[in-house]
Amino acid sequence: MAMLTIEIPDDLMEQLSPVKEQIPELLRRCLHPLALPAQVYRYVLDFLTSQPTPEQIADFRPTAEMQSRLKFLVEKELGGALSQQEQLELSEYEQIEHLIIMFKAGTIGRPQQAIA
């Protein structure tokens, strides 16, 4: 593994200290800020902000295109052939899935209606 030495302001160092083990991942995310296409985030956000009923929440599923891509990534991961970018993409899908599961379980509150 390569080593990088940089000079940063003291106040920034104070902010980074609690997350220093995550700095490599944070740098990766800066280089590839959107691991998923924007429409994936938009689909989830549109649903969450639509004031869904409990039934709609229980029935929420990814689009067919998202399911297909996720299946492809999981199969590739099982075969040990994921690229670094694909791993980031899969991780992002997993994070979104975790949030949706928490939302369905009621451990995250329902979003409030936006004020126009």
N, CA, C and O of each residue as an XYZ file, in Angstrom:
464
protein
N       0.846     -1.168      0.000
C       0.000      0.000      0.000
C       0.896      1.237      0.000
O       1.902      1.280      0.708
N       0.531      2.235     -0.789
C       1.299      3.472     -0.878
C       1.012      4.358      0.328
O      -0.038      4.256      0.962
N       1.976      5.234      0.629
C       1.811      6.177      1.731
C       1.805      7.588      1.165
O       2.597      7.911      0.280
N       0.909      8.430      1.677
C       0.774      9.806      1.226
C       0.956     10.719      2.424
O       0.309     10.532      3.455
N       1.832     11.702      2.296
C       2.044     12.681      3.356
C       1.634     14.045      2.826
O       2.113     14.482      1.780
N       0.741     14.719      3.556
C       0.292     16.045      3.137
C       0.284     16.988      4.334
O       0.207     16.557      5.485
N       0.363     18.272      4.044
C       0.236     19.284      5.084
C      -1.181     19.833      5.022
O      -1.669     20.223      3.961
N      -1.838     19.857      6.192
C      -3.197     20.389      6.263
C      -3.299     21.312      7.471
O      -2.519     21.186      8.415
N      -4.249     22.234      7.450
C      -4.432     23.123      8.605
C      -4.821     22.327      9.856
O      -5.439     21.266      9.769
N      -4.446     22.861     11.007
C      -4.729     22.184     12.274
C      -6.220     21.936     12.487
O      -6.613     20.882     12.986
N      -7.054     22.912     12.107
C      -8.493     22.735     12.319
C      -9.047     21.582     11.479
O      -9.953     20.869     11.913
N      -8.499     21.405     10.279
C      -8.926     20.286      9.442
C      -8.470     18.967     10.053
O      -9.204     17.978     10.017
N      -7.272     18.947     10.611
C      -6.767     17.733     11.255
C      -7.666     17.331     12.418
O      -7.925     16.146     12.630
N      -8.139     18.322     13.170
C      -9.046     18.032     14.283
C     -10.337     17.385     13.777
O     -10.877     16.480     14.414
N     -10.819     17.853     12.637
C     -12.047     17.295     12.069
C     -11.826     15.890     11.518
O     -12.726     15.051     11.560
N     -10.630     15.641     11.005
C     -10.338     14.339     10.403
C      -9.959     13.269     11.424
O     -10.116     12.077     11.159
N      -9.467     13.683     12.575
C      -8.998     12.713     13.574
C     -10.015     11.626     13.906
O      -9.645     10.453     13.945
N     -11.278     11.966     14.148
C     -12.235     10.898     14.489
C     -12.513      9.912     13.351
O     -12.994      8.805     13.593
N     -12.216     10.307     12.127
C     -12.521      9.440     10.981
C     -11.265      9.029     10.216
O     -11.346      8.667      9.042
N     -10.116      9.083     10.867
C      -8.863      8.841     10.133
C      -8.797      7.462      9.492
O      -8.141      7.298      8.464
N      -9.455      6.472     10.070
C      -9.459      5.137      9.465
C     -10.285      5.108      8.181
O     -10.119      4.211      7.354
N     -11.172      6.084      8.013
C     -12.049      6.136      6.842
C     -11.508      7.046      5.738
O     -12.137      7.171      4.688
N     -10.375      7.673      5.952
C      -9.846      8.627      4.970
C      -9.647      8.001      3.590
O     -10.012      8.642      2.604
N      -9.096      6.798      3.450
C      -8.978      6.228      2.097
C     -10.332      6.117      1.382
O     -10.434      6.420      0.193
N     -11.361      5.687      2.104
C     -12.693      5.578      1.495
C     -13.254      6.951      1.161
O     -13.886      7.120      0.118
N     -13.035      7.933      2.025
C     -13.496      9.297      1.756
C     -12.827      9.861      0.508
O     -13.477     10.532     -0.294
N     -11.544      9.596      0.340
C     -10.837     10.049     -0.863
C     -11.393      9.364     -2.107
O     -11.576     10.007     -3.141
N     -11.663      8.066     -2.013
C     -12.260      7.351     -3.148
C     -13.597      7.972     -3.538
O     -13.881      8.165     -4.720
N     -14.404      8.280     -2.544
C     -15.718      8.875     -2.814
C     -15.594     10.262     -3.434
O     -16.442     10.668     -4.229
N     -14.551     10.981     -3.075
C     -14.327     12.296     -3.697
C     -13.964     12.138     -5.169
O     -14.360     12.956     -6.000
N     -13.225     11.107     -5.486
C     -12.832     10.867     -6.873
C     -13.987     10.326     -7.701
O     -14.051     10.557     -8.908
N     -14.894      9.611     -7.060
C     -16.058      9.021     -7.728
C     -17.298      9.369     -6.907
O     -17.872      8.492     -6.262
N     -17.719     10.632     -6.921
C     -18.782     11.053     -6.005
C     -20.115     10.337     -6.181
O     -20.801     10.088     -5.189
N     -20.502     10.002     -7.386
C     -21.759      9.282     -7.594
C     -21.456      7.875     -8.083
O     -21.164      7.657     -9.259
N     -21.530      6.931     -7.162
C     -21.275      5.548     -7.549
C     -22.438      4.986     -8.359
O     -22.268      4.052     -9.142
N     -23.611      5.560     -8.165
C     -24.805      5.116     -8.879
C     -25.280      6.222     -9.810
O     -24.989      7.397     -9.584
N     -26.003      5.853    -10.844
C     -26.588      6.891    -11.699
C     -27.543      7.775    -10.883
O     -28.195      7.303     -9.952
N     -27.614      9.033    -11.236
C     -28.449      9.990    -10.499
C     -29.908      9.552    -10.434
O     -30.591      9.840     -9.451
N     -30.397      8.861    -11.464
C     -31.808      8.466    -11.455
C     -32.124      7.470    -10.343
O     -33.273      7.384     -9.910
N     -31.131      6.716     -9.870
C     -31.364      5.793     -8.754
C     -31.674      6.598     -7.492
O     -32.646      6.325     -6.788
N     -30.829      7.594     -7.221
C     -31.066      8.443     -6.053
C     -32.400      9.177     -6.191
O     -33.150      9.301     -5.223
N     -32.687      9.661     -7.394
C     -33.921     10.412     -7.641
C     -35.150      9.526     -7.397
O     -36.133      9.973     -6.805
N     -35.090      8.285     -7.850
C     -36.194      7.339     -7.666
C     -36.496      7.152     -6.177
O     -37.652      7.209     -5.759
N     -35.452      6.931     -5.387
C     -35.630      6.711     -3.953
C     -36.121      7.988     -3.273
O     -37.048      7.949     -2.464
N     -35.499      9.114     -3.604
C     -35.911     10.379     -2.988
C     -37.338     10.760     -3.356
O     -38.100     11.223     -2.508
N     -37.697     10.566     -4.617
C     -39.070     10.862     -5.037
C     -40.070     10.029     -4.237
O     -41.113     10.530     -3.816
N     -39.743      8.760     -4.034
C     -40.630      7.900     -3.255
C     -40.728      8.385     -1.808
O     -41.826      8.533     -1.273
N     -39.586      8.630     -1.182
C     -39.581      9.015      0.225
C     -40.282     10.345      0.474
O     -40.874     10.545      1.535
N     -40.218     11.244     -0.485
C     -40.841     12.558     -0.304
C     -42.283     12.605     -0.793
O     -42.914     13.661     -0.745
N     -42.811     11.486     -1.260
C     -44.184     11.452     -1.781
C     -45.229     11.182     -0.698
O     -46.405     10.976     -0.999
N     -44.790     11.186      0.567
C     -45.689     10.876      1.677
C     -46.342      9.507      1.486
O     -47.568      9.400      1.487
N     -45.517      8.448      1.319
C     -46.085      7.124      1.055
C     -46.875      6.591      2.250
O     -46.564      6.877      3.406
N     -47.891      5.819      1.936
C     -48.682      5.155      2.975
C     -47.880      3.965      3.502
O     -46.918      3.542      2.861
N     -48.257      3.422      4.654
C     -47.563      2.226      5.145
C     -47.578      1.077      4.127
O     -46.605      0.330      4.020
N     -48.678      0.936      3.383
C     -48.765     -0.123      2.373
C     -47.778      0.130      1.231
O     -47.121     -0.795      0.753
N     -47.682      1.384      0.800
C     -46.738      1.722     -0.266
C     -45.302      1.503      0.195
O     -44.453      1.061     -0.578
N     -45.041      1.812      1.451
C     -43.697      1.596      1.996
C     -43.370      0.109      1.972
O     -42.283     -0.287      1.552
N     -44.314     -0.713      2.426
C     -44.093     -2.165      2.452
C     -43.885     -2.728      1.052
O     -43.133     -3.686      0.870
N     -44.551     -2.135      0.062
C     -44.472     -2.628     -1.318
C     -43.334     -2.021     -2.133
O     -43.124     -2.416     -3.280
N     -42.600     -1.073     -1.565
C     -41.556     -0.381     -2.332
C     -40.487     -1.364     -2.797
O     -39.984     -2.169     -2.013
N     -40.150     -1.286     -4.072
C     -39.126     -2.142     -4.683
C     -38.296     -1.313     -5.653
O     -38.762     -0.298     -6.170
N     -37.076     -1.745     -5.893
C     -36.278     -1.084     -6.934
C     -36.915     -1.315     -8.305
O     -37.703     -2.244     -8.485
N     -36.571     -0.472     -9.252
C     -37.066     -0.658    -10.618
C     -36.472     -1.944    -11.191
O     -35.504     -2.479    -10.650
N     -37.046     -2.433    -12.272
C     -36.529     -3.639    -12.930
C     -35.085     -3.429    -13.372
O     -34.260     -4.336    -13.260
N     -34.782     -2.248    -13.869
C     -33.412     -1.937    -14.301
C     -32.448     -1.983    -13.116
O     -31.347     -2.523    -13.227
N     -32.862     -1.416    -11.984
C     -32.016     -1.437    -10.794
C     -31.824     -2.868    -10.295
O     -30.716     -3.249     -9.916
N     -32.895     -3.661    -10.294
C     -32.802     -5.053     -9.855
C     -31.856     -5.847    -10.744
O     -31.070     -6.657    -10.255
N     -31.933     -5.616    -12.036
C     -31.073     -6.310    -12.987
C     -29.605     -5.962    -12.752
O     -28.743     -6.841    -12.748
N     -29.332     -4.680    -12.559
C     -27.954     -4.240    -12.322
C     -27.434     -4.805    -11.007
O     -26.291     -5.255    -10.930
N     -28.261     -4.780     -9.986
C     -27.862     -5.308     -8.689
C     -27.574     -6.803     -8.770
O     -26.598     -7.278     -8.189
N     -28.410     -7.543     -9.481
C     -28.190     -8.983     -9.665
C     -26.859     -9.226    -10.370
O     -26.099    -10.113     -9.981
N     -26.578     -8.436    -11.408
C     -25.316     -8.552    -12.134
C     -24.128     -8.322    -11.197
O     -23.159     -9.081    -11.214
N     -24.214     -7.264    -10.376
C     -23.109     -6.941     -9.469
C     -22.904     -8.025     -8.417
O     -21.768     -8.386     -8.110
N     -23.993     -8.543     -7.866
C     -23.884     -9.591     -6.849
C     -23.276    -10.854     -7.450
O     -22.407    -11.474     -6.836
N     -23.720    -11.239     -8.639
C     -23.160    -12.427     -9.292
C     -21.673    -12.239     -9.584
O     -20.875    -13.160     -9.414
N     -21.319    -11.055    -10.019
C     -19.914    -10.770    -10.308
C     -19.088    -10.789     -9.023
O     -17.947    -11.252     -9.016
N     -19.671    -10.283     -7.940
C     -18.973    -10.296     -6.654
C     -18.751    -11.730     -6.183
O     -17.672    -12.066     -5.696
N     -19.769    -12.574     -6.328
C     -19.633    -13.976     -5.931
C     -18.532    -14.675     -6.718
O     -17.874    -15.583     -6.210
N     -18.339    -14.247     -7.956
C     -17.268    -14.796     -8.782
C     -15.919    -14.146     -8.537
O     -14.922    -14.526     -9.150
N     -15.884    -13.163     -7.640
C     -14.629    -12.489     -7.312
C     -14.097    -11.608     -8.421
O     -12.890    -11.384     -8.507
N     -14.980    -11.101     -9.274
C     -14.516    -10.350    -10.440
C     -14.958     -8.884    -10.445
O     -14.926     -8.239    -11.493
N     -15.369     -8.347     -9.292
C     -15.809     -6.951     -9.253
C     -14.630     -5.991     -9.373
O     -13.591     -6.179     -8.740
N     -14.806     -4.972    -10.185
C     -13.802     -3.903    -10.238
C     -14.007     -3.017     -9.009
O     -15.007     -3.150     -8.303
N     -13.069     -2.122     -8.757
C     -13.186     -1.215     -7.622
C     -14.423     -0.322     -7.773
O     -15.144     -0.101     -6.800
N     -14.671      0.184     -8.968
C     -15.840      1.035     -9.204
C     -17.133      0.246     -9.010
O     -18.099      0.766     -8.452
N     -17.154     -1.004     -9.467
C     -18.344     -1.832     -9.274
C     -18.567     -2.132     -7.797
O     -19.708     -2.218     -7.343
N     -17.481     -2.292     -7.048
C     -17.608     -2.515     -5.605
C     -18.217     -1.293     -4.932
O     -19.060     -1.425     -4.045
N     -17.793     -0.103     -5.350
C     -18.383      1.129     -4.820
C     -19.872      1.203     -5.153
O     -20.689      1.587     -4.317
N     -20.207      0.832     -6.378
C     -21.603      0.844     -6.815
C     -22.437     -0.134     -5.979
O     -23.527      0.210     -5.521
N     -21.926     -1.339     -5.786
C     -22.636     -2.336     -4.991
C     -22.789     -1.864     -3.544
O     -23.849     -2.037     -2.943
N     -21.751     -1.279     -2.996
C     -21.817     -0.762     -1.625
C     -22.881      0.315     -1.493
O     -23.596      0.371     -0.493
N     -22.985      1.162     -2.493
C     -23.992      2.225     -2.471
C     -25.400      1.634     -2.531
O     -26.293      2.086     -1.813
N     -25.603      0.630     -3.380
C     -26.897     -0.063     -3.424
C     -27.215     -0.673     -2.053
O     -28.352     -0.607     -1.587
N     -26.202     -1.264     -1.414
C     -26.409     -1.889     -0.109
C     -26.775     -0.851      0.944
O     -27.619     -1.111      1.802
N     -26.147      0.324      0.888
C     -26.476      1.385      1.839
C     -27.911      1.869      1.638
O     -28.639      2.083      2.608
N     -28.312      2.040      0.386
C     -29.687      2.454      0.100
C     -30.661      1.385      0.590
O     -31.686      1.702      1.195
N     -30.336      0.120      0.327
C     -31.205     -0.973      0.778
C     -31.341     -0.955      2.300
O     -32.435     -1.152      2.828
N     -30.246     -0.723      2.996
C     -30.271     -0.674      4.459
C     -31.189      0.454      4.946
O     -31.973      0.263      5.875
N     -31.087      1.616      4.320
C     -31.951      2.737      4.700
C     -33.421      2.417      4.460
O     -34.276      2.743      5.283
N     -33.710      1.782      3.334
C     -35.098      1.423      3.024
C     -35.617      0.393      4.029
O     -36.762      0.489      4.472
N     -34.799     -0.579      4.390
C     -35.201     -1.577      5.387
C     -35.492     -0.898      6.721
O     -36.479     -1.224      7.382
N     -34.637      0.044      7.119
C     -34.865      0.777      8.366
C     -36.157      1.593      8.278
O     -36.912      1.677      9.247
N     -36.399      2.182      7.128
C     -37.618      2.964      6.912
C     -38.845      2.057      7.014
O     -39.833      2.413      7.656
N     -38.777      0.888      6.381
C     -39.894     -0.061      6.426
C     -40.140     -0.565      7.843
O     -41.282     -0.780      8.247
N     -39.052     -0.751      8.594
C     -39.177     -1.250      9.962
C     -39.631     -0.163     10.935
O     -39.960     -0.448     12.086
N     -39.645      1.074     10.464
C     -40.079      2.173     11.318
C     -38.997      2.730     12.211
O     -39.284      3.538     13.094
N     -37.744      2.314     12.001
C     -36.654      2.839     12.821
C     -36.176      4.198     12.335
O     -35.413      4.875     13.025
N     -36.621      4.598     11.153
C     -36.387      5.946     10.637
C     -37.770      6.552     10.453
O     -38.662      5.920      9.887
N     -37.944      7.766     10.927
C     -39.243      8.417     10.807
C     -39.611      8.706      9.369
O     -38.748      8.823      8.500
N     -40.918      8.820      9.131
C     -41.401      9.174      7.796
C     -41.040     10.618      7.519
O     -41.123     11.454      8.419
N     -40.641     10.935      6.294
C     -40.295     12.319      5.976
C     -41.519     13.222      6.081
O     -42.636     12.829      5.743
N     -41.282     14.435      6.555
C     -42.355     15.419      6.653
C     -42.605     16.027      5.291
O     -41.701     16.100      4.458
N     -43.831     16.464      5.064
C     -44.163     17.084      3.781
C     -43.361     18.364      3.643
O     -43.279     19.166      4.574
N     -42.770     18.546      2.471
C     -41.945     19.726      2.223
C     -42.809     20.977      2.236
O     -43.957     20.967      1.792
N     -42.238     22.042      2.751
C     -42.919     23.333      2.759
C     -42.578     24.047      1.474
O     -41.403     24.226      1.153
N     -43.593     24.458      0.735
C     -43.367     25.106     -0.560
C     -43.025     26.561     -0.388
O     -42.802     27.263     -1.375
